[in-house]
């Protein structure tokens, strides 16, 4: 019998500890360290005849130059925009991980992908550990996705999912496991969703998929801070990590690539949630801009970058007199600390009495961006609301503000310039046309 030992593992980040602690030393979370039973252990030191026999069966290193064989071609997903996002489509033997908050549309997107693959002649198996077959059929019927070739399996046993992959005859080209946190392997300790079970289930599935011509898609839950649940090793085991984000109360969704071995890792795709599922937005450059009234104060248009894609977004600001001892500051779609920093720069360099005002800012359209090029647009919106004067119609802004009130150039300047020209914006205010905050105020409001 193999000797059992006990390890203490954090369920949030997977960090190991020699003893139990109330706070994880890796992620700092409280009450996430649990005891996990570990059977035996692998040792590289083998002695005796049995060890020499095992060593004889191991494959040795080979010369990459001498290897011959055809590289498997990727299969189209059925959504051209998704093919471009992944690099070339669904690569045989590849494993993908899709994360996102509950209810954002992960299962809907994957059910659409499964139906498209089945319509293209590929056999698909949708393994669900959360829904019954009747629930899956009802959702597929509601979305109009029922058709031949789309197989489903409702189970929490990882061996049954592996059995669907190893089935002789017409083997599947796509395996979807929804979700990896609901599956359990009999060869691992713990309950489904624990670190040991997630690691074991994902390892067995990825190892099996590498020996086949199928593509594996794993669905991962997220923690309260938006990270994919389970050990960080899970993201290293797969070839591609996707994240679907968006507000469940909104109709827009953004699919981001966080890791990709077959293509760019800084791309994104915008969807709209409709009655028949998720629909791709062909030109998202002005999707988040929406209808706007240029005669109102406190609104500025900025060209921002998310990955390699430019977006025209509206930045809204409201500056109003405060009746509180400590004025309020609120940001929606912005980093709150960055807002405080920019307001301090405006108050110091332009000598504005912003300390007596409540200030609220948000990004229109529900898109949250972390582009430093939004600084100049935010400053323009705050000044417009403070003076209660609208900005010039068609004006667009991008640039980073430093603590001295100077406008610094930002990355992808040429891309932003071309996008603004394509959309017919003007005047263009950036580091080349506006050097300081004083220049910005003088250009917009004629005030020195």
Buried (B, 14 or more C-beta within 10 A) or exposed (E): EEEEEEBBBBBBBBBBBEEEBEEBEBBEBEEBBBEBEBEEEEEEEEEEEEEEEEEEEEEEEEEEEEEEEEEEEBBBBBBEBBBBBBBBBBBBBBBBBBBBBEEBBBBBBBBBBBBBBBBBEBBBBBBBBBBEEEEBBEBBEEBEBEEEBBBBBBBBBBBEBBEBBEEEEEBBBBBBBBBBBBBBBEEBBBEBBBBBBBBBBBBBBBEBBEEBEBBBBBBBBBBEEEBBBBBBEBBEBBBBBBBBBBEEEEEBBBBBBBBBEBBEBEBBBBBBBEEEBBBBBEEBBBBBBEEEEEEEBBBBBBBBBBEEBBBBBBBBBBBBEBEEEEBEBEBEBBEEEBBEBBBEBBBBBBEBEBEEBBBBBBBBBBBBBEBBBBBBBBBBBBBBBBBEBBBEEBBBBBBBBEEEBBBBEBEBBEBBBEBBEEBEBEBBBBBEEBBBBBBBBEBBBEEE
